[in-house]
Amino acid sequence: MPTIKWLLKESGLSNLRLLTSFNHINSPIRSVNVLDNPDVSKWFKKDELILTTGFIFLDNPELQRSIVRDLKEFGCAALAIKIRRYFRSIPEAILDEAAKLDFPIIELPFFYGFSTISQVVFNQLDIEAHALPIARQEFIQNFMDDVLNRSSWDDLLQKLADFLEMPVSLVDEQEMPLCSIAPTNTLPDDEWFQRIMENAYSQGVTAIEKLMLKNATHKMQSMDLPNQMGRLLIFYKKDQAIPPEDFWQCILRLLALAFEQQNFSLQNREHHSSFFLRVVMQKQKLTEQEIKNLCLFYGFDFHKSWICLTTNLPAVKGLSNDMMSKMKQDVLQTAAGFSTPFICTNNNIFCCFFLFPTDCHPLKALHTVRQFARGLIKKWKPYANSPIPIGISSCHNSVASIRQSLEESLTALNTNTKDTGSIRSYLHLLPALMIGNHPQNQAILIRNFLEPVLQYDHEHHTNLTGTLRAYLNANYNASLAAKSMYLHRNTTINHIEKIKELLDIQFDNAEENHLIYLALLALDIQQ
């Protein structure tokens, strides 16, 4: 960005002199305008260099002072006055008012036209506008090399601060600063940053935020790393431009990678995917963009549909890193031919997200995962003394529902009824979950649809309730029900006929059949 210093010393223009406000020599110049009418001043913009011959305020000291006040109020970069046209030297009223207000006044030689000066400034602005994206790309490439070479936090943040010409601070997930760096060329008036950091190291980010609220000249921007392991804080003057969003996305991903490499995250058995699981499970609600950043960093393809499968690791005997690797390999082998599942674990949960095309049929996807689950139970049988339970979610395709799919699979995993077995599908458990918190409705269902059968079983020491359950599970096929109960088919048929008599039903009413099924679920819940 061109500055007053650049205009005086590096622009190629000669004999320009700064007469007031020398401490503003590094102030930026973002545009050029000409003052040839007192009314035009209202259209001037911040950081604009104002050129004038002074004719409009010739022999009018009060107007001279008024114009300086207006330009100061608008935040203009400087007022540059051409001499030896209407003035042999800059009027005292202008210099006096500018000195009071700390506003830059520049003396221009008579031989430069305003068009020449404007062209020089605009050419520089154009050059820098085209060069800046290139410079940012070069910096990102060099910064990536430094991260991959495992440079220290001090080195990484010092280079970032110097490139931005802004102080920066990196804080961990406990909101405590890990490293805080000011640019190498920090000016004396930037010592405020060091004072802020002294408080921050003892009190955390909250102390920084409180102090920044009292700061009249500087602002702070906070940006979460995509893996949620920490935050980057940047501090800048209120009139200072900051890089665009795409630049920050690259920097934040590289810093997240540095966190992974330098092992600042919580330790786990094999891979930092445990952090993904932890963030998804946390109570704090993330924005959709934060979830996308997390997925991009860890490689979760949120553009697809998915079903979540979980199991409890404490059920696995002798759990170790090798055992965990075997379980992951079993998942990959079972799902061979499909999209590679996304696997994440911690000390308690083994979690797989099976991915499907977005236009997949949800039930078809669920049937596929249930088939995978049956294969996994066989593969994992040697790892436990009893079948390892598995919870399966319904099908989802919204990035905001990643957590919901995990919660569904955990709910299914921890819901145990007589009919669930080792594979528990949230979708199939919905009826039980819907009546689970309504004891009064449970009692009504049991009394109206099961009581006669329960009473008969109690009085005659039979198991008609078990026959009824097997008959429904076998889709009203007496032969399959008999086989599942290890009974002769004729015995099972006799039992079914007795149930029909007791309940006064023929199993030809779909609505009543469904209510009988719900009554059995209610019985399981109460037992």
N, C-alpha and C positions, 0 to 999 in steps of 0.2 A: 504494500500500500504506500503510495507517495506520501511524504511527510513534509513539514516545513523545512526540516533539515535537508531533505533530498532536493527540494526546490532551490535552496540557497547554494548547495555545494555539489550536487551530483546531476542536476538536470541539464547542464550545458549552458544555462543562462548565467550571465556574468553581471557583477555590480549590483546584485540585489542585497539589501541590508535589512536585518531584523532590528527594529528600534525598541520594542517593548516585549515583555513577557517571554524572557529567554527560557524559562523552565517549560514552555510549551513547544519547544523546538521539535519534539518527536510527535506532535499532534498530526493525525492523518488528514490528507486532502482527498476527498472522494468525488469532488466535482468543482467546476469553475463557473462563475457568473459575473455579470457586469452591473455596476451600480451607476445608472445614468438618470435615475428618477427617484425622488424620495419615497414614492408610493410602492416602488418595486421591491423594497426591502422585505415586505411582508411575505414574499414568495421564496425567500432564501431558505436553504436547507442546512441541516446539521453537517458539519465538516466541509462546508463549501468555501472555496477561496474566492473572495470578492475583489474584483478589479475596478478601479475608478480613476478618472482624471481629477476628480474633486470639484468639477465645475458646478455641480448641483448644490454644494454647500459653501461655495466661494464667499468669503466675507460674512459668514454666518456662524459664529462660534457656538451658539446654542444648538443649531441644527447639527453641527459637527459632533457635539457631545451626544446628542440624541441618537444619531446614527450608530455611533460606537456602542451605546447601550443596547440598541435593538439587535445589532449583530451578535453581541455577547449573549443576549437572551436567547437568540435562535440557535446558538451553539456553532456558529460559523468558525471555520479554521483560522482565518486571518483576514484583515483588510489591507490590500496592496494598493498604494497610491503612486501614480506616475508624477514625477517632479519635472520642473522646467517646462511645463505647459501652462498651468495656471498658478502653480506654487514653485517658488525657488527651493522651499523646504517644507516638510510636513508641518501643518499648523500646530501651535502649542496646545490649543484646546483639545485636539484629537489625541496628542501624546499624553497629556495630563489625564484625560478621562480613561484612556486605554491602560495607563499605569495603575490607576485606581482599581479598575476592574480586572486587571491581569489578563488583558486581551492583546493578541499579537498584531502589531502594525509593521508592514513591510514597505520599504522604499523601493520603488521601481525606477530604473533609468528611462530616460525619455525616448531612447532609440528602439525599444521593444513595443511592437503593437500588441494589443490584447489578443488578437487572433493567434499570434505566434506563441504567447504564453499558454493560451488555452490548448493549442494543438500539442504542445510539449507535455502538458499534464494529462490530457486525454489519451495520448499515445502510450504514456507510461501505465495508465490505468488499464488500457487494452492489453498491453504486454503482460502485465501481472495477472489479469483475469484469465488469460490463456495459459500462463505458466503455473498458476496455483494448483490446478488439478494434477498437472504433471508432477509438481513438487510433492503433493500429497501422496500420489501413487508411489513415487520413489521412496518417500519416508515409510509408507506401509510395508514395502518390500524389505527395506533395511530393518525395520522394526521386527518383522517376521523372522528374519535371519537371526536377530539378537535373541528372540524368544527360543527358537529352535536350538541355538547354541547355549541355552540356559544361562543367559546373563542375569546378574543379580537384580533385585527389585530397584535398588538405588540407581543402577545404570539404565534400566528400562525407563523409569519414570523421569530421570534427568533428561534423557533424550526427548521424551514426550513433552516435558515442560519447556525445553529450549525451542523445540519446533513450534509449539503453540504460542510461546512467549506468555505463558500463563502458569501460575502455581498449580500443582496437581497433588492429590492425595489418594491413596488406595486403602480402603478399609475392609476388614474381614467380615464374616457372617455374624460375628458378635458385635459389630458396629464399632470396633476399635481400629485406629489407624495402624497400618503395617508399615507404610512408608509415605512421607510427605516431602515434596521437593519444590523449590522455587527455581525459576529460570536462572541460568548462570549470570546473565546480565541484569540481575535484580537491582532496581534503583532504590535509593534510601527510603522513598515514600512507600515502598512495598514491604517494609518490615512488619506491617500489620499481620501478614501471613504467618510469620514466625510466632507472633504473640498468640494468634488463634490456635496454632498447632500445639503450643505449650499446654494450653487448656485441654485440647482434644486428646492428647496422649494419656491424660489422667481421667478424663470424664467421658470420652467417646464422642460419637457424631452428634449427639444431642447438644453438647456444648458448642460445637461448631455452628449448628443451625441457629442457636440463640444469639451467638455473637454476630452472625451475618445479618440478622434482622436489624441490628443496630448500626450496620455499616452503610454509610450514605453513598459511597463511591464504588463499591464492588458488589458483585453478585456471585452466587454459587450454583452450580448445576450438578445434580447427582444422577448417575446412570448405573443401573444394575448390570452386573456381568451376566451373560446368557445362561451360565450354569448355576446362578444364584449363590455363588460362593463369596461374593463380596460386591463392593461398589467402587466406582471411580468418581472422585469429586474434582471438579475443575473450578477455579476461581478467576474471575476476569472483571475488568472495569466495565461499568454499565454502558459505555459507548464502544466497547470492543466487540468486533465480530467474531463468532465462533464457527468452526467448520460444519459442513452439512451432515445430515443423518448417515449417509452411506459411509463417510469417513469413520464416524464413531462406531458403527456396527463392526467394521473391520478391527478397529483397535480393541473393542471390548471382547471380541472373540479371541484375539491373540492373548489378551490378559487372562482370559478364562483358561486358555491352554497353558499359560505360565503357572497358574494356580495348580492345575492338574500335575504338571511336571514337578513343581517344587513341593508337592505333597502337603498343601495347606488344608485340603479337605479332610473330612472325617475318614479314619482308616476303615477298611473293610477287607473281606477275605481275598478278593481277587481284583476287582475293578471298581472304579468310581461310579459305576452305574447305581450303586447304593445311594449315592447323593441324588440321582434322578428320582429314585423311589421315595426318598425322604421328602424332597420338595413337593412331589405330587401328593403325598399324604398329609402335608402340613395343613394346619387349619387356616393360615393366612391365605386369602384368596388372591391369586395372581391374575394379572390382566391377560387377555388373549395373546398380545404381542410377547409378553414375558414367557408364556408357555411355548409359543412358537420358537423363541430364541433358545429355550431349554432343549426343545426337540431337535432343532438344527444342530446344536452343539453335540448332543449325544447320539444323533443319528436315528431318531424316531421319525418315521415317515408319516406325518400327520395328514398328508393328502389322501391317504387310503382309509378304508374301513378296518375295524379291528375288534377282536374279542379277547378279553383278558382272562388268563388262566393262572390260578395261584395255588400253592400248597404250603403247608407249615413245615419248616425245616426241622423243628424239634422232633418231628415224627421219624426223621431219618437217623438211624443209629450210626455212631462213629463219624459224625459229620466233619469233613476236612476240606481243604482246598481241592485235593484230588477228587473227592466225592462230588463236590460242587461242579467241577469240570466235567465229570462223567454225566451228571444230570443234564448239563447244558448240551453236551454232545448227543445225548439221547433225544432231546427236543429237536435238535437240528436234523438228526437222522429220521425222526418220525415225520417231520414236516418237509422232508425232501421233495422237491418238485413244486413246492409252493414258495411264496415270498419268504425270505429269511425272517423268522420271528425276532422281535426285540425282547431281549432277556435282561431283567434287572433283579438284583437280590440284595438282601441284608442278612443280619444274623438270624432273623425269624421267618422271613418270607422268600419264597422262590416264585418269581412272577414272569410270565411270558405274555407278550402281546402278539397274537397271530394276525397277520395283515392280509387283507383281501381287497380286490378292486372296489371302487366306490359304488359301482352299480351291481354289486353282488346281492343275492337274495339273503336277507338276514337269517332266515331259518336254515337255509342251505349251509351258510357259514357256520351256524351253531351246530348243525349235524356233523360238519367236518371236524370241528374242534372236539366234540364229544368222542368222535372216532379216534382223534389224536390222543385224547385223555385215556381211552381204553388201552391204546398201545403203550402209553407212558406208564400206566399202572403195572403192566406186565414187565416192562423194562426195569421199573424201580422196585419190584417185589423183593429182590435180594438185598435192598438197602434198608429194609425195615422189617420188624417182627409181624406187622399186620399191614393190610393194604393202606397206602398213603392216600389220605383224602384230597380231593381236588375240587376247587370252586371255579365256576365258569360264569362270566358276565354275559349280558345280552350284547348285541352287535351295535357299535357306535361309529360315527364318522365325523364328529365335530371335535375340534381341538380342545374346546372347553369341557368336553365330557371325558377326557382321559382319566381324570380323578374319579369320576362317577363309575367308569367301567372297572377301575380297581376296587372301589368300595363295593360294587355289586359282587365281584368275585370273592371278596373277603366275607361278605354277608352270606353268600352261598356256602362258602367253606365252613363257616361257623354255625350253620343251620343244620341240625341233624334230626331227621324224622325216620320212621321205620322204612320208608320207601326210597330214601335218597341214595343209600349205598355209598360207595366211595366217590362217585362222580356227582356233583351237586350243581345243577344249573339254576342260576338266579331266575331266569324266565319261567322255568317249571316250578320254582318255589314260590312264585308270586301269590298264588291262592293262599298258601299257608301264611305268608308274610302279611297278607291283607287282613286275615282274621286273627293274627297272632296277638294283637293288642286289644282284642275285644272279647274278654272272657264271657260276657253275657251272651253274645252271638254264638260263641262256641257251645255254650250249654244248650241254647235253643236248637242248634243243629243236631247235637248228640241225642237230645231228648226226643226229637221228632223223627229222626231217621235211623237211629241205632239202638235206642233203649230196648225195644223188644228182643233184638238179637243178643244184646249184652246180657239181659236178664236170663234168656234161655241158656246161654253159655255158662252163666254162673250156677244155674240150677241143675244143669245136666252134664257139667264138666266137658263141654264140647268146645270147638273152635270155629264156630260159624263166622265169627268176625274175621278170622284169618282167611277163610274161604271167600268171603265177600271181597276182601282186599285183593286176593290173588285173581279173582274173576274180573274185577275192574282193570287190574294191571295187565291182564291177558286179553284186553279188548273184548270181553264177554265170550271168550272161547273156553269152553269147559275142559277140553282136552289139554290145552296149554296150562290152565290153572291147576289141573290135577297133577301134571308133570312137575310144576314148580313146587307143589306141596308134597310130592312123593306119595300120592294117593291113587287108588284105582279110579278110573274115569267115572264108573257108575256111582261110586261113593260120593265123588265130588258133585255129580248131577243131583243126587238125593239131597245133599247139603244145600245146593242152590235152590232147589224146589222148596225146601223148608224155609229158607230166607225169604223167598217170594211170598210164602204164606204168612210169615210173621210181619213183614213190612207192607203187605198188601200191594205189591208192585209186580210188574212183568219185565222190567228193564227195557221198556219200549218208549219211555218218556225221557228225552234227552235232558230236559231241565231238571227232573227229579234225579236222574243218574248223576248229574253234576253236583247236586246238593248232597247226595250220599257220599260222593268223593270228598267234598268239603267237610262233611261230618267226620269222616275218617281222619282227615288232617287235624281237625279240632281235637279229636280223641288223642292223637299223637302228641299234640301240644300240651294237653292237660296231664298226660302221663309222664 
